[in-house]
């Protein structure tokens, strides 16, 4: 077991509440998000397309991305709405896939009696569509989206609100994130954070290779179920 794996195992010990991100963490949605953004910008605000880099905005709410791109305020709502409609159509067409290990991890958390909640900067309709299309909805006791709060990642108030909403003791919780924005939100809220699928380690997070490694850590902690 590597030093990082030891660190992750020690961090997880005794924690029974999981606050999980969705996009890039449990599902591979980046290509669909990027395609939706590019099409919406090309149709409505083509001048903003040249500066668009989806990777720099991963984990951020759609309307915040549109603001950060400097889209004309008179066009911003049209761009955001068009992007969301396109993305939801891609989801319905099967363009978003569950990442390897996600179902096993969520199933294992349920088997162990751990509580899993979803904390996402996606809109409620988009998040619900993904959960439905990927058959993941039944794993979560609650879902917090960009429609439920006036701020999104990397603002730490999103995860603070999640803890308040579900009466979660931060000392009993672990956050599962992939993007730097998501990690910043969780770490800023004082929460233990595991980072998966990150291109580069984000400050304050415990890096893990993939979801399968987390499954192995949990199985080693308490032994196999059954």
PEQUI-V794918 format. One record per backbone hydrogen bond with DSSP energy under -1.0 kcal/mol. NH is the residue of the N-H (numbers start at 1). CO is the residue of the C=O. E is the energy in kcal/mol with one decimal. If there is no record, write none. Layout:
nh=NH co=CO e=E
nh=NH co=CO e=E
This chain:
nh=6 co=2 e=-2.5
nh=7 co=3 e=-2.2
nh=8 co=4 e=-2.4
nh=9 co=5 e=-2.6
nh=10 co=6 e=-2.5
nh=11 co=7 e=-2.0
nh=12 co=8 e=-1.8
nh=13 co=9 e=-1.1
nh=15 co=12 e=-2.2
nh=16 co=172 e=-1.0
nh=17 co=172 e=-2.0
nh=18 co=115 e=-3.3
nh=19 co=174 e=-2.5
nh=20 co=117 e=-3.3
nh=21 co=176 e=-2.5
nh=24 co=27 e=-2.7
nh=25 co=22 e=-1.1
nh=26 co=22 e=-2.6
nh=27 co=22 e=-1.9
nh=28 co=97 e=-3.2
nh=29 co=27 e=-1.2
nh=33 co=29 e=-2.6
nh=34 co=30 e=-3.0
nh=35 co=31 e=-2.3
nh=36 co=32 e=-2.1
nh=37 co=33 e=-2.6
nh=38 co=34 e=-2.7
nh=39 co=35 e=-2.2
nh=40 co=36 e=-2.3
nh=41 co=37 e=-2.8
nh=42 co=38 e=-2.4
nh=43 co=39 e=-2.0
nh=44 co=40 e=-2.1
nh=45 co=41 e=-1.8
nh=48 co=45 e=-2.2
nh=49 co=46 e=-1.2
nh=52 co=49 e=-1.5
nh=56 co=53 e=-1.4
nh=57 co=54 e=-1.7
nh=60 co=57 e=-2.1
nh=65 co=61 e=-2.2
nh=66 co=62 e=-2.3
nh=67 co=63 e=-1.9
nh=68 co=64 e=-2.6
nh=69 co=65 e=-1.8
nh=70 co=67 e=-1.6
nh=71 co=66 e=-1.7
nh=75 co=72 e=-2.6
nh=76 co=72 e=-1.3
nh=79 co=75 e=-2.4
nh=80 co=76 e=-2.6
nh=81 co=77 e=-2.6
nh=82 co=78 e=-2.4
nh=83 co=79 e=-2.7
nh=84 co=80 e=-2.3
nh=85 co=81 e=-2.2
nh=86 co=82 e=-2.5
nh=87 co=83 e=-2.7
nh=88 co=84 e=-2.4
nh=89 co=85 e=-1.8
nh=90 co=86 e=-2.3
nh=91 co=87 e=-2.4
nh=92 co=88 e=-2.2
nh=93 co=89 e=-1.6
nh=94 co=91 e=-1.8
nh=95 co=90 e=-2.5
nh=99 co=26 e=-2.7
nh=102 co=99 e=-2.1
nh=105 co=101 e=-2.4
nh=106 co=102 e=-2.6
nh=107 co=103 e=-2.6
nh=108 co=104 e=-2.3
nh=109 co=105 e=-2.4
nh=110 co=106 e=-1.9
nh=111 co=107 e=-2.4
nh=112 co=108 e=-2.3
nh=113 co=110 e=-1.1
nh=114 co=109 e=-2.8
nh=115 co=16 e=-2.4
nh=117 co=18 e=-2.8
nh=118 co=142 e=-2.4
nh=119 co=20 e=-2.9
nh=120 co=144 e=-2.7
nh=127 co=123 e=-2.7
nh=128 co=124 e=-2.9
nh=129 co=125 e=-2.2
nh=130 co=126 e=-2.2
nh=131 co=127 e=-2.6
nh=132 co=128 e=-2.4
nh=133 co=129 e=-2.8
nh=134 co=130 e=-2.6
nh=135 co=132 e=-1.0
nh=136 co=131 e=-2.5
nh=139 co=136 e=-1.8
nh=140 co=137 e=-1.6
nh=141 co=116 e=-2.9
nh=144 co=118 e=-2.8
nh=146 co=122 e=-2.8
nh=148 co=145 e=-1.5
nh=155 co=152 e=-2.3
nh=158 co=155 e=-1.5
nh=160 co=156 e=-2.0
nh=161 co=157 e=-2.5
nh=162 co=158 e=-1.8
nh=163 co=159 e=-2.1
nh=164 co=160 e=-2.0
nh=165 co=161 e=-3.2
nh=166 co=162 e=-2.0
nh=168 co=163 e=-2.4
nh=172 co=169 e=-2.7
nh=173 co=170 e=-1.2
nh=174 co=17 e=-2.3
nh=175 co=192 e=-2.9
nh=176 co=19 e=-2.4
nh=177 co=194 e=-2.6
nh=183 co=179 e=-2.5
nh=184 co=180 e=-2.5
nh=185 co=181 e=-1.9
nh=186 co=182 e=-2.2
nh=187 co=183 e=-3.2
nh=188 co=184 e=-2.0
nh=190 co=187 e=-1.9
nh=191 co=186 e=-2.1
nh=194 co=175 e=-3.2
nh=195 co=206 e=-2.2
nh=196 co=177 e=-2.6
nh=205 co=202 e=-1.8
nh=206 co=193 e=-3.1
nh=208 co=195 e=-2.5
nh=214 co=210 e=-1.1
nh=215 co=211 e=-2.1
nh=216 co=212 e=-2.2
nh=217 co=213 e=-2.1
nh=218 co=214 e=-2.5
nh=219 co=215 e=-2.5
nh=220 co=216 e=-2.2
nh=221 co=217 e=-1.8
nh=222 co=218 e=-1.6
nh=223 co=219 e=-2.1
